[in-house]
């Protein structure tokens, strides 16, 4: 007769398995965070779009957006970088070592005076 094998200790449910967050989900978090960071979006601007590459728990983010002109472009990009990194870290529990911001288009903050008038 063989001796019964001891039962291995039970692992708590919170410690079993793994959680994987899809790249597209992290991209949606990043795009929403970019929208939140833009205090003065350009009128009729296309909402920010993000692409993300995730490797283990590290997310590299690229955000494409339109900004109003004239405005402080560097300050707006810095605010987007900070807020996107913070929100991805909070929501997805991923390190964000870099956030690349591409300004795709500059939109006038308001129509130029005289451009809408017709000459008779």
Backbone torsions as a table, in degrees:
resi	resn	phi	psi	omega
1	UNK	NA	136.9	-179.0
2	UNK	-94.4	153.1	179.7
3	UNK	-78.7	138.2	179.2
4	UNK	-65.9	143.4	178.8
5	UNK	-73.8	141.5	177.1
6	UNK	-70.5	142.7	178.8
7	UNK	-75.0	130.7	179.3
8	UNK	-65.5	150.2	179.7
9	UNK	-63.0	144.2	-179.8
10	UNK	-74.1	134.3	177.6
11	UNK	-90.8	129.6	179.0
12	UNK	-57.0	147.2	-176.6
13	UNK	-55.8	-36.3	-178.4
14	UNK	-66.5	-17.9	-178.3
15	UNK	-103.4	-0.9	179.4
16	UNK	-94.5	148.1	173.1
17	UNK	74.6	-168.9	-178.0
18	UNK	-141.7	155.2	175.6
19	UNK	-114.7	129.1	178.0
20	UNK	-122.7	127.9	177.9
21	UNK	-104.4	122.8	-177.1
22	UNK	-62.8	148.6	179.1
23	UNK	-54.8	-41.1	-177.0
24	UNK	-65.8	-30.0	177.2
25	UNK	-70.0	-43.8	178.0
26	UNK	-64.0	-36.7	177.8
27	UNK	-63.5	-38.7	178.1
28	UNK	-66.9	-39.1	176.0
29	UNK	-60.8	-44.7	-178.5
30	UNK	-65.2	-42.3	-179.7
31	UNK	-64.8	-41.8	178.1
32	UNK	-64.2	-41.5	178.7
33	UNK	-62.9	-38.5	177.6
34	UNK	-63.8	-41.2	176.8
35	UNK	-60.4	-42.5	179.9
36	UNK	-63.7	-34.3	-175.5
37	UNK	-76.2	-23.3	-178.4
38	UNK	-81.7	105.1	-177.2
39	UNK	-75.3	-29.4	-177.8
40	UNK	-133.5	76.0	-178.9
41	UNK	-66.7	154.0	178.7
42	UNK	-67.3	143.0	177.0
43	UNK	-62.2	139.3	179.7
44	UNK	59.6	22.8	180.0
45	UNK	-76.7	147.3	173.4
46	UNK	-71.1	136.4	179.5
47	UNK	-59.7	151.9	178.6
48	UNK	-57.9	148.7	178.5
49	UNK	-126.3	140.8	-178.9
50	UNK	-128.5	146.3	169.4
51	UNK	-123.6	146.2	-173.6
52	UNK	-136.9	142.3	170.2
53	UNK	-118.9	122.5	-179.1
54	UNK	-111.8	131.2	175.2
55	UNK	-132.0	112.7	-172.9
56	UNK	58.5	-117.8	179.5
57	UNK	-112.2	31.9	179.7
58	UNK	-121.4	125.1	-179.8
59	UNK	-112.5	128.9	172.9
60	UNK	-107.0	125.6	-169.5
61	UNK	-117.5	141.3	173.2
62	UNK	-128.1	123.5	-179.2
63	UNK	-114.6	131.5	177.1
64	UNK	-112.6	129.1	-178.3
65	UNK	-148.5	166.3	173.9
66	UNK	-110.3	140.5	-178.5
67	UNK	-125.2	154.7	175.9
68	UNK	-74.3	150.1	177.1
69	UNK	-132.4	134.4	2.8
70	UNK	-83.4	145.8	174.7
71	UNK	-166.1	172.7	179.5
72	UNK	-82.0	90.8	-174.8
73	UNK	-63.4	-41.9	-178.5
74	UNK	-62.9	-42.5	180.0
75	UNK	-66.4	-39.8	178.6
76	UNK	-65.5	-41.9	178.7
77	UNK	-64.3	-41.2	178.7
78	UNK	-63.2	-40.7	178.6
79	UNK	-64.9	-40.1	178.0
80	UNK	-64.1	-46.1	179.5
81	UNK	-56.5	-50.6	-178.2
82	UNK	-60.8	-48.2	-174.5
83	UNK	-69.3	-39.5	178.7
84	UNK	-63.6	-46.7	179.6
85	UNK	-60.3	-44.6	-179.4
86	UNK	-62.5	-47.7	-176.6
87	UNK	-68.3	-38.8	178.2
88	UNK	-66.0	-41.0	177.4
89	UNK	-63.1	-42.3	-179.9
90	UNK	-68.6	-47.7	-172.4
91	UNK	-81.8	-36.7	-174.9
92	UNK	-109.6	-4.4	-179.5
93	UNK	55.1	47.1	179.3
94	UNK	-124.2	145.6	173.3
95	UNK	-75.2	141.6	179.9
96	UNK	-126.1	89.8	-177.2
97	UNK	-73.7	-21.9	-179.7
98	UNK	-151.6	143.1	173.2
99	UNK	-129.7	109.9	177.3
100	UNK	-87.8	131.5	179.0
101	UNK	-114.2	122.4	176.4
102	UNK	-110.2	122.0	175.1
103	UNK	-87.9	109.9	-175.9
104	UNK	-81.6	-32.5	-174.7
105	UNK	-157.6	145.2	172.9
106	UNK	-107.0	129.8	179.8
107	UNK	-110.8	137.9	176.1
108	UNK	-59.0	137.0	179.8
109	UNK	-64.7	-35.2	174.2
110	UNK	-149.9	154.8	-178.9
111	UNK	-58.7	141.7	178.7
112	UNK	-66.1	139.4	-179.4
113	UNK	-63.1	135.8	177.3
114	UNK	88.4	-12.9	-177.8
115	UNK	-78.0	-26.7	-177.7
116	UNK	-88.8	-10.6	-179.3
117	UNK	-80.3	144.9	176.6
118	UNK	-97.7	142.8	177.1
119	UNK	-89.5	133.1	179.7
120	UNK	-106.2	NA	NA
